[in-house]
């Protein structure tokens, strides 16, 4: 899915736009016991309740594609004949109206997820979107439908325990203790099935959501979809830094790292300015060209590409937003981790003093000694 398709679906989660007729699911305690089943009509709810349910469901489509929202891809064999894909298709085709399938999914989630001591709410809702035709000039023609996109959303929401508070009683003109009750909070994870690719159903893909981009709940992906979990954004970033440092070894200088960061950041900025809805991607070969522009020799470039193949898989498409921090420049010395605005990276200077490599860091508010970056061997900081 690209950003434009994601935004189109997000707009469905409004009172006047959606066809969600019922909300299903269950409320689970920290002992993995189902406290109550959820099966309620949206049409019989008060407006504020409908908005709350839609808000929680919509949050499972929030965040950034490639970070909080990742593609889980089924194999051709799974789509042809597998229990996990068959269950999702049954839930979709019945619009969640089959109780046995709903219970199977809920119990699979309960068995694999670890929410610690926190109770949580599993919410399920199905929608049928009469997709309007989009003309060649990108205009939406609401009266010319091209397809009906049938899908469902799952949100797994932690439930906050009640707290005791002093509240003002208008009738008695006094403050009295009152419990807040249990409160469902924004989802920790969830998913959309099937994916909305090219504005139509892609039954090979699930769009999986994780509130924390560094923790994609691999155990849930494995248990529900039986596929190898993709790397999280944090894992991709660390793997890129490791591949760069390992391939260049002692030649992994500050100047090279700075040059690589600037060139990748320039591609990210150009992509933003172009307003291209498709995600920006780079191959290891693209990064090899950037390394060549930074003065790295062919042997080291080949070593870097081998490292990338090992870390990401052969011919993998890399998301530049996941492999660098575009809003800050980060490097690591054996003693400290340093973070600075990219436009100020010139303020840090690499120097050899008495045969020892140093980073000269100005005493400036724009320099932070923290973050995670590419390890540069042999450097010592000096302010």
N, C-alpha and C positions, 0 to 999 in steps of 0.2 A: 504494500500500500504506500502511496505517496501522501504528502501533506495535504494536498487538495482533496483527495478522497477521504482522508481521515477527518478533515474539517466538515465535509459534507455529511458524514455519519454523525459527528458530534451534534450537528444542528437538529438531529432527530430527537434528541432528549429534551424536548420542550413540550408543554401541555398541548399546544396546537399543531404539533408536527408528527407525533409518534402514533403507532398503532399497538402499543403495549396494552394488552387487555388484562393480564393478570401478573402478579409477582409471586414466585415460588421460592422455596429454599428451606433452610432450617437454622435454628439457633443452637449453638453447641457450647458446652462448658469446657473448662481446661482439662477435664478428665476424658475428653473425647465422647461425652455422652450427649445425645440429642435431647435438649430440653423441650423444644417445641418445633413443629413443622410450620412452614409459612405457605399459605395458599389463599391469596386475597385478591379481590377484584379491584383494579385501578379505578373503575367507574364508580364504585361505591365509597371511595375514599374522599375525605375533604381535600380541597385544592392544595393546602400546605403539605399534607401527607404525600400526595402525588409528587409534588416538587421535591420533597426530601428523598423519596425512593429514586426518582429520576436523577437527582444529583449524585447519589451514591453509585448508581449504575454508570453514569457518564464518567465518573472519576476513573473507571477502568479503561478509559480511552484517553487519559490525560498524560502529560509528560511529553517526552521527545522520542520520535521514531529512531530506533537503533540504540536507544539507551533505556528508557523506561518501557518502551513498546518494542518488542522483538518478534521476528517471524519464527514460528515453529513449523517446520516443514515435514510432512509425511512422505514416505517413500511410495512409489507406484504400487508395490506389493501391499502396503498397509491400506491404501485406498481401495484396492481390489478385494482384499479379504483380511480384515483384522478386527478384533473385538473392540479395540479403542476407537477406531474410526467409525465402526458400525454404530457404536453408542452415540457418538456425536451427531451422526446423520439421523438417527432415530429421534433424538431430542430436537433437532432442527426441523425435520419433516413433520413431526407431530406438534410443533410449536410448544414444546414442553408439557403437553397434555397427558403424556404417558407416565403415570405415577411410578411404575417400576424402574423406568430409565432415570427419572429424576433421583430416586433414592439410590440407585447404583452410583451415579455421579457424585452425589453428596457423600456417600460412605467412602468412596475412593479418595475424595479430598480429605475427609476426616482422618483416614488411615495414614496418609502420607504427610500432612502438614503439621508443623510444630509451632504453635503460638505461645508456648511457655505457659504461664499462669493466667493467660488472658482468654476470656470467652470471645466467641466470634459469631458473626452472622454470615451465612452463605445466601446470596441473592441470585435468582435466575429470572430472566425476562426475555421473551421472544417478540420480534417485530417483523413485519413484512413491509418493505420499502418499495413503493412503486417508483422506480428510478426514472426521473425525467430525462428526456433526450437532450444532449448537449450538442449544439451546432458547431460548425467548423470555426466560427468566430468566438467560440467558448461561451456562448449565451445559452442559459438554461431555458428549455421550452417545457413548461410545467404540464401542458396539455398533450404532450407527445411522449408517452412513456416508451422506454426501450426494453425494460426488464423489471422483474419483481425480485428484489433481493431479500431472501428469507434468512434470518440469522438470529442468534441468541447471545446474550451477554451474561457472564458470571462475575460477580463481585464478592470478594471475601473480606469482610469488614470487622476489625477488632471492635469489641464492645467495652466501653469504659465503665468501670464499676461505679456505683453511686457514691456520692460524697454528701456529707452533712453541711448545710449552709444556713446562715441566718438570713431570713427573707422577711420583707415587710408585709404585714397583713393589713390591707386597706380597711377591712371591716372593723378590726379591733384597734387600728392605729398603733400597732406594736410589732416588734420584730420577734419571730419565732423560728425555731430550728425546723428545717425542711430538707428532705432527701431529694437529690437531683434525679434519682432513678438511673437505670442502665441506659447508656447512650451509644448508639451505633456511630462509629467514626469512619473517616474516609478509608476506602479499601487498601489493604496491604498488597494484595495481588488480585488478579482476575484474568479473564480472557474473552475474546470475541471469536465466534466461529459461525460461518467460514470467514476468511478474509475478503475484503472488498477491493479486489484488484481490477484495474481497468474498468471500474464502476460495475463490476459484475461478481458473481460468486466464484471464489477459488477454494474448492473443497480440499485442496492439498495443503492449505496453510491455516494456521491459527495465529491470531495476533495476541500475544501474551503480554500482560502488564505486571510490572513490579514497581511499587512506590519508590523503593530504594534501588537505584540503578546499579549499585555495586553488589547487590544480592538478588539474583534472579530466581531464587527458589528452585534450584536444579532438581531437588527431590520431587517436587510437584510436577515439573515437566516430564520427568522420567516416569512417574507413576501414572499420570493421566494419558500421556501421548506416546510413551515408549519410544522416544527418539533421544539421540545424544543432545544434551542441552547445549545451546550456543554459549560462547564466552560472554561474560558481562562486559560492560564498558570499561570498568576498572581493570579487568583481566586483559582486555585488548590493549589498553594503555601500557600496562606493565610489561606485557609480552613484546610490544614494539620497542620500549626502552631497552629491554634485555637483548633483543635481536641486534639493535644498533650498537650497544656497548660491546657485546660479544664479538661482533663481526669486525669492528674497528679497533678493539682492544686499546692499546696505548695511543693510537691515533684518533681516539674519540675525544677530540679537543673541544674546548668551549666554542671556538669559532665555527667548527663544523656543526655542532648541535644548534647553535644560534641560527646558522644559515638554513638548516633543514626546517627548523621551526618557522622561520620567516616565510619560506616558500610554501609550506603546507598551509600556513595561516592565510597567505595571499589567495590560495585556491578557495579556501572557505569563504573569504570575504567576496571574491568574485562570484561565487555561487549564490551568495545571499543577494548580491546586487542584481543578478540575472533573474531572481524570483522564480527559478526553475523548481517546480514542485517535486521533481524526482530527487531522491536522496543522493548526495554527493558521495562518490566512491573512488577509491584508488587501488591499484594493484601494487604488488611488490616491485613490478617493473617500473611503474610510475615513480615510486620512491627511489628506485635505482637511478633514474634520470635526475632526480633532485640531488642525490648524493654525488653524482658526476659533476653537477653544477657547483657543488660545494668543495670540489677538489679531491674527492675520494677516488682511489685507484680502482681499476676494473676487478682485480682479485678480491678486494674487500667488498665491492658491490655484489659480486657473485656470492660471497660468504653471507652477506646480509639477506639476499634472496633465498638462500638455502635455509637460513634461520627462520625466515617468515613462513616458508613452506612447512617447516616442522612445527611451528607454533600455531599457525592459523589453518593449515591445510593447503594443498597445491591450488594455485590460481584463485586464491580467496580474494574477495573484494573487501577492502579495508574502508572503514568509515573514518575520515580524517578528524571528525569531531570527537571520536573516541580514542584516538591515538595521541592527540596533543590537547593541551588546554589553550584554546584560541585567545582567551581573554587574559592570560598571564603566561609568562615564560618561567619554566621551572628547571632547575638543575640540582644535582646532588653531589656533594663532596663527602669524603669519609666522615667528616665531623658534623656537617649541617646540611639542611635542605633549604634552598633559596628560591624565592618567588618574587617576580618583578613584572610590571606591566610591559607587554611586548615592545611598545614604542620606546621604552626606557632601557632596553636590554644593552644598548651601547654603553650605559653607565658602568657596567661590570667589565673589568678588563682582566684578561689572562696574561700573566707575566712569569718569567723565570728569574728568580732572584737567588744568587749564590748557588746555582745549580738545582734549585727546588722550584716546582711549579706552584704558583699562587693565583687565587682569584682576588682581585682588589675590589672591595665592595664599599661604595660611598655610604657615609652616615646620612641616609635620606629616608624620609617617611615612606617613599614609594617602594622600598625594598623590604620584603618580609622574609625572615629566616624560617621557612616552613614549606609544606607541600611535598609532592612526590614528583620526581622527574627522571631524566636520564642520568645514570651514574657515570661520572667522568673520572676515570682512574687517575690517581697521582696528584689531585688538586687539593690544596689547602687554602682555607679562607683567611683573608687579612683585611681588616677594616681600616 
